[in-house]
Amino acid sequence: MKHTSRRRALPVASAALAVVAGLAVTASATAAVPAQPGPRTTSQDTTTAQDAAARTRAALVHALPGDQVFPESVAVDPATGRFYVGSVKDGTLYTGRVGAPGDLRVFSPAGADGRTIATGLAFADGRLVVAGRQTGQIFVYDTRTARLVSRLDTGLRAGQTFLNDVALAPDGSAYVTDSVAPVLWRAKPRGTGYVLEKFMDFTGTAVRYVSAPGAPGINVNGIAADPTGRYLVIGKRNEDALYRVDLKERGVAPVAMPSGTLSTPDGLVLRGRTLYVVQNLPGSVKSLALAADLGSARALKDMQHPTFAFPTGAAVHRGRLLVVNSQFNTLGSPAAVSGTTPPKLPFWVSELRVPAP
């Protein structure tokens, strides 16, 4: 399918304000957003309500047009602050700018280049890598032109694969997790394009895959790359665990941490030795301090916010934290979890200050 690089601006500023207002009025509609307290008369309760309102105002809300977006991941260009978000429902890719809630537009429309699903995203050096979940496909775009650079195919399809998240290593290689097939994929630069390979088979390693319907069958999910190029950190959602992948030795080992440190880990962001872990439930971003060799971790903070609604992905840019609110636990969700309550519209990305260590 021919793809055009022309981008259409979207009128989302008023929609973003509507989301913030809606959170104050209908926060109980989604379980991932804390319910607002009922009417009270004490000064303590008044102060609590004022604090909650202040926290809501402290967040910028980037609204995504459409009633079936169900966004999953976000990636940001560190040079410009432009970020990218994808729809799991139809594969649309959006782009916005950190600090500018009204600056949002379609980067690539649904179905372009055969892309009907977009899960994990990663950005580096003008390249945007997009995982295609059950389609078994990986897409690489030139963000300057929105041109497709490579479309890679694992050869696996629904029931055999679940390409979930992406991390870009310093050498330009994109590592892609698979939540169903026990494989870590690598898209390696070659010439002007990329070649796809099975970088690691987890069979027989410390990472033991479970085959099960729904959320219990989501194995390895989030991934982050060490800036030295030696290690990856991957999250295993169905056992609330982290693992370190040694890229040089092609080995994998658990990241040691106290039991109960994590709950439903999803997207991962690594900055220095601080790892930010997006947790679907209870709906938070937990920060961990990693050892120098990434072999162990200790908890720092667990950040929650009224604008979080089943968060799944995050990105950091110059002291700002972007959090994708998928609302996968609502009616119509295309994910492994769902619910009976309709999602709040429009879908949105929360932007907040990065929590201090």
Sequence and secondary structure as in RCSB ss.txt:
>XXXX:A:sequence
MKHTSRRRALPVASAALAVVAGLAVTASATAAVPAQPGPRTTSQDTTTAQDAAARTRAALVHALPGDQVFPESVA
VDPATGRFYVGSVKDGTLYTGRVGAPGDLRVFSPAGADGRTIATGLAFADGRLVVAGRQTGQIFVYDTRTARLVS
RLDTGLRAGQTFLNDVALAPDGSAYVTDSVAPVLWRAKPRGTGYVLEKFMDFTGTAVRYVSAPGAPGINVNGIAA
DPTGRYLVIGKRNEDALYRVDLKERGVAPVAMPSGTLSTPDGLVLRGRTLYVVQNLPGSVKSLALAADLGSARAL
KDMQHPTFAFPTGAAVHRGRLLVVNSQFNTLGSPAAVSGTTPPKLPFWVSELRVPAP
>XXXX:A:secstr
        B   HHHHHHHHHHHHHHGGGSTTS        SHHHHHHHHHHHHHHHTSEEEEE SSS  EEEEE
E TTT EEEEEETTT  EEEEETTEEEEEEEEE TTGGG      EEEETTEEEEE BTT EEEEEETTTTEEEE
EEE S  BTTB EEEEEE TTS EEEEESSSSEEEEEEEETTEEEEEEEEE TTSS      SSGGG  EEEEEE
 TTSSEEEEEEGGGTEEEEEETTTTEEEE B  TTS SSEEEEEEETTEEEEEETTTTEEEEEEE TTSSBEEEE
EEE  TT SSEEEEEEETTEEEEEE  TTSTT  SS   SS   SSEEEEEEE    
